Every structure is written in structure tokens, then in C-alpha cells.
Amino acid sequence: MQKREFKDQVYTILAQLVKAMANAHRLEIIDLLSQGERSVEEIANETHMSVANASQHLQMLKQSNLLQIRREGKFIYYRLANTNVLRLWKDLRAIGMDSFAEIGRLVKDYRGAKNSLDAVNLEELVTRMESRNVVLLDVRPEQEFEAGHIPKAINIPVDQLATRLQELSKSKQYIAYCRGIFCVFADEAVQLLSAKGYKARRLEEGYPDWKLKFAAKDIL
């Protein structure tokens, strides 16, 4: 094999990987699956796609070895192929935030409307969790919390928060977190808590970011 042929083949294969991710729906699927495995029906529901459309996107990601499957009876569950896919998504997200000011403006505008601009980053979270007055609130669905969560967090899904406020104390400070930077559950939680007189801020990142950064270090 000549040098040119070798390079052409390598870069063509890599371009196929990029092509597999070059779709808004498929990026959202990767973001969703960073929380844990899902069936095609669950993914379709979360992303507001038809099952047929979601299945096509999943097959393209699987063909590029970005996803793996697990069969259970008649059901097929999809998950990220490995931690490197999660790192790839995190790096792509970071490059997008750095390269396109519009993304930052969209995040700022949305959080401004939800009163959640004053976010806590992961490093600050570690320090704040040393205080007994700070409570880490996971507002993702229970299924995602059970699949993995930041230590010491309590789980109240955002759609249950309004009816479970009596479980919380206004003498505490709450840090709400969800799936990640582009997830809106934590913003909705902060908006609700603030309106009801609770002290609340959102975590800038989400559980997958904590897992990549701290899980192996037994932080918190």
C-alpha cells in the first residue's frame, strides 16, 4: 500500500465517524444515552421522534461503533459503546461552546429566563458539599438516578418537585443538577425553588461530566 492510499483510507474511515454524528437528532441521542441505556421507544419519546425515525438514527450510530446493544426478550436496549464516546461528546460540546458564540447566548438567554444564570461548577461543588447546609438535588428521572448519580445527591425528578417541596427545608441551600449543560431540568428546578423562597442554584455540568472527572477518584 502506498502512502497516499493509506492516508486516503484512514481519513475516509474517520470521516464516516464524523458523518454519523453530523445530525442534531443523533447528537441528542448520544447526550441522552450518556445517562444510561434506553430502548428505541424510550429514545423516541424523549427526543419527540417517531420510533421508525429514532431507529434509523440509532442504526447509523451503531454502524459507526458509537453504540452497543443489549437484548432482553423482544426489546433492544442501546448504550454508548464506551467511555471514549462520552469524552468525544464532551469535547465536541466544549469546542462548540468555544467556537460558536451563539450557543453561549442561547444558554445564557434560557437560563436568564429561568433565574439560573449563577451556576456552580464541579470544582466549586466539591468545596460546597463540605457544608451540612448544602444539599445536592438530582432532578433527573428516577431511572437515570438509579443508573448512576453523584454521591450524596437526593433524587426528586423535576416533574415531581412541585408536589414534594415539603421534603425540603428553606434553611438549606440546594444545588440542582441534571443531564448536562444543555439539559433544562435543573433550570426549571431552580426557577421553581427560587419562586417558592428556597435558596437554589444549578450545577453547570451534569452527572456524566462528574463521572468522567471524579468517579475514579472517589470524590464526595
C-alpha positions as CSV (number, residue, x, y, z in Angstrom):
1,M,0.0,0.0,0.0
2,Q,1.3,3.4,-1.0
3,K,1.4,6.3,1.5
4,R,-1.3,8.2,-0.4
5,E,-3.6,5.2,-0.4
6,F,-3.0,4.6,3.3
7,K,-3.9,8.2,4.2
8,D,-6.9,8.3,2.0
9,Q,-8.4,5.1,3.6
10,V,-7.7,6.2,7.2
11,Y,-9.2,9.7,6.7
12,T,-12.2,8.3,4.8
13,I,-13.0,6.0,7.8
14,L,-12.7,8.8,10.2
15,A,-14.9,11.0,8.0
16,Q,-17.6,8.3,8.3
17,L,-17.4,8.6,12.0
18,V,-17.9,12.4,11.8
19,K,-20.7,11.9,9.3
20,A,-22.5,9.6,11.7
21,M,-22.5,12.3,14.4
22,A,-23.3,15.2,12.0
23,N,-27.0,15.3,12.8
24,A,-28.9,17.2,15.5
25,H,-31.0,14.2,16.4
26,R,-28.1,11.8,16.7
27,L,-26.2,14.3,18.9
28,E,-29.2,14.4,21.2
29,I,-29.3,10.7,21.3
30,I,-25.7,10.5,22.3
31,D,-26.3,13.1,25.0
32,L,-29.3,11.1,26.3
33,L,-27.5,7.8,26.3
34,S,-24.7,9.3,28.4
35,Q,-27.2,8.9,31.2
36,G,-27.6,5.2,30.7
37,E,-29.1,2.7,28.3
38,R,-32.5,3.2,26.6
39,S,-34.9,1.3,24.3
40,V,-35.7,2.7,21.0
41,E,-39.2,3.5,22.3
42,E,-37.8,5.5,25.2
43,I,-35.4,7.4,22.9
44,A,-38.2,8.2,20.5
45,N,-40.3,9.6,23.4
46,E,-37.5,11.6,24.8
47,T,-36.5,13.1,21.5
48,H,-40.0,13.6,20.1
49,M,-39.3,11.4,17.1
50,S,-41.2,8.5,15.7
51,V,-40.0,5.1,16.6
52,A,-39.0,4.4,12.9
53,N,-37.0,7.7,12.7
54,A,-35.3,7.1,16.0
55,S,-34.4,3.6,14.9
56,Q,-32.8,4.8,11.7
57,H,-30.6,7.2,13.7
58,L,-29.7,4.5,16.2
59,Q,-28.6,2.2,13.4
60,M,-26.3,4.7,11.9
61,L,-24.7,5.4,15.2
62,K,-24.3,1.6,15.8
63,Q,-22.8,1.0,12.4
64,S,-20.1,3.5,13.3
65,N,-19.4,1.6,16.5
66,L,-20.6,4.5,18.7
67,L,-23.3,2.4,20.3
68,Q,-23.8,-1.1,21.5
69,I,-26.9,-3.0,22.2
70,R,-28.3,-5.4,24.8
71,R,-31.2,-7.7,24.0
72,E,-33.8,-8.6,26.6
73,G,-36.7,-10.7,25.2
74,K,-38.3,-8.7,22.4
75,F,-36.6,-5.5,23.5
76,I,-33.3,-4.0,22.4
77,Y,-31.5,-1.5,24.6
78,Y,-28.9,0.9,23.3
79,R,-26.0,2.3,25.2
80,L,-22.8,4.3,24.4
81,A,-20.1,1.9,23.2
82,N,-17.5,3.1,25.7
83,T,-16.3,6.0,27.8
84,N,-14.4,7.4,24.8
85,V,-17.7,8.2,23.1
86,L,-18.7,10.2,26.2
87,R,-15.4,12.0,26.1
88,L,-15.9,12.7,22.4
89,W,-19.3,14.2,23.0
90,K,-18.0,16.3,25.9
91,D,-15.1,17.6,23.7
92,L,-17.4,18.4,20.8
93,R,-19.7,20.3,23.1
94,A,-16.8,22.3,24.5
95,I,-15.5,23.1,21.1
96,G,-18.9,24.2,20.1
97,M,-19.2,26.5,23.1
98,D,-15.8,28.0,22.3
99,S,-16.3,28.3,18.6
100,F,-19.9,29.5,18.3
101,A,-20.9,32.4,20.5
102,E,-24.5,31.8,19.5
103,I,-24.5,28.6,21.7
104,G,-23.4,30.6,24.7
105,R,-26.0,33.2,24.0
106,L,-28.7,30.6,23.8
107,V,-27.7,29.1,27.1
108,K,-27.5,32.5,28.8
109,D,-30.8,33.7,27.5
110,Y,-32.6,30.5,28.5
111,R,-31.0,30.4,32.0
112,G,-31.7,34.1,32.4
113,A,-35.4,33.5,31.9
114,K,-35.2,30.7,34.5
115,N,-33.3,32.6,37.1
116,S,-30.4,30.1,36.9
117,L,-27.5,32.1,35.5
118,D,-25.5,31.8,38.7
119,A,-24.3,28.2,38.2
120,V,-21.9,26.2,40.3
121,N,-19.1,24.3,38.5
122,L,-17.8,20.8,39.6
123,E,-14.8,22.1,41.4
124,E,-17.0,24.5,43.4
125,L,-19.4,21.8,44.1
126,V,-16.8,19.6,45.8
127,T,-16.0,22.5,48.2
128,R,-19.6,23.4,48.9
129,M,-20.6,19.8,49.7
130,E,-18.4,20.0,52.8
131,S,-21.1,22.1,54.3
132,R,-24.1,20.4,56.0
133,N,-26.3,23.2,54.8
134,V,-25.8,22.3,51.2
135,V,-28.0,19.7,49.6
136,L,-27.3,18.2,46.1
137,L,-30.5,17.7,44.3
138,D,-30.7,15.3,41.3
139,V,-33.8,16.3,39.3
140,R,-33.4,13.7,36.5
141,P,-35.9,10.8,36.2
142,E,-35.6,8.1,38.8
143,Q,-34.4,5.6,36.2
144,E,-31.4,7.8,35.4
145,F,-30.7,8.4,39.1
146,E,-30.7,4.6,39.7
147,A,-28.4,4.0,36.8
148,G,-25.8,6.4,38.3
149,H,-25.6,9.6,40.3
150,I,-23.3,11.9,42.1
151,P,-22.7,10.7,45.7
152,K,-24.7,12.3,48.4
153,A,-27.4,13.5,46.0
154,I,-31.1,13.1,46.7
155,N,-33.4,12.4,43.8
156,I,-36.6,14.4,43.2
157,P,-37.5,14.4,39.5
158,V,-38.3,17.8,38.2
159,D,-41.9,16.8,37.3
160,Q,-42.4,15.8,41.0
161,L,-40.7,18.8,42.6
162,A,-43.8,21.0,43.0
163,T,-45.7,18.3,44.9
164,R,-42.7,17.3,47.1
165,L,-41.5,20.7,48.3
166,Q,-42.5,19.7,51.9
167,E,-39.5,17.3,51.9
168,L,-37.1,20.3,51.5
169,S,-36.0,22.8,54.1
170,K,-35.7,26.6,53.5
171,S,-32.8,26.7,55.8
172,K,-30.7,24.6,53.3
173,Q,-29.0,25.6,50.1
174,Y,-29.9,23.5,47.1
175,I,-27.7,22.7,44.1
176,A,-29.8,21.1,41.4
177,Y,-28.2,19.1,38.6
178,C,-29.4,17.1,35.7
179,R,-28.0,15.6,32.5
180,G,-25.6,18.3,31.5
181,I,-25.0,21.8,30.2
182,F,-27.8,21.6,27.6
183,C,-30.3,19.9,29.9
184,V,-33.1,22.2,31.2
185,F,-34.4,20.2,34.2
186,A,-32.0,21.9,36.6
187,D,-33.0,25.3,35.3
188,E,-36.7,24.5,35.8
189,A,-36.0,23.3,39.3
190,V,-34.1,26.4,40.2
191,Q,-36.9,28.6,38.8
192,L,-39.5,26.7,40.9
193,L,-37.4,26.6,44.1
194,S,-36.5,30.3,43.9
195,A,-40.1,31.3,43.3
196,K,-41.1,29.4,46.5
197,G,-38.5,31.0,48.6
198,Y,-35.8,28.3,48.6
199,K,-32.1,29.1,48.0
200,A,-31.1,27.3,44.8
201,R,-28.5,27.3,42.1
202,R,-27.9,24.9,39.3
203,L,-24.8,22.8,38.7
204,E,-23.2,23.9,35.4
205,E,-22.3,20.4,34.3
206,G,-24.3,17.1,34.7
207,Y,-23.8,13.6,36.1
208,P,-21.8,12.3,33.0
209,D,-19.3,15.2,33.4
210,W,-18.8,14.3,37.1
211,K,-18.4,10.7,36.2
212,L,-15.6,11.5,33.7
213,K,-13.8,13.8,36.1
214,F,-14.2,12.4,39.6
215,A,-15.8,8.9,39.6
216,A,-12.4,7.1,39.8
217,K,-11.1,9.4,42.5
218,D,-13.9,8.7,45.0
219,I,-14.7,12.4,45.3
220,L,-17.7,13.3,47.6
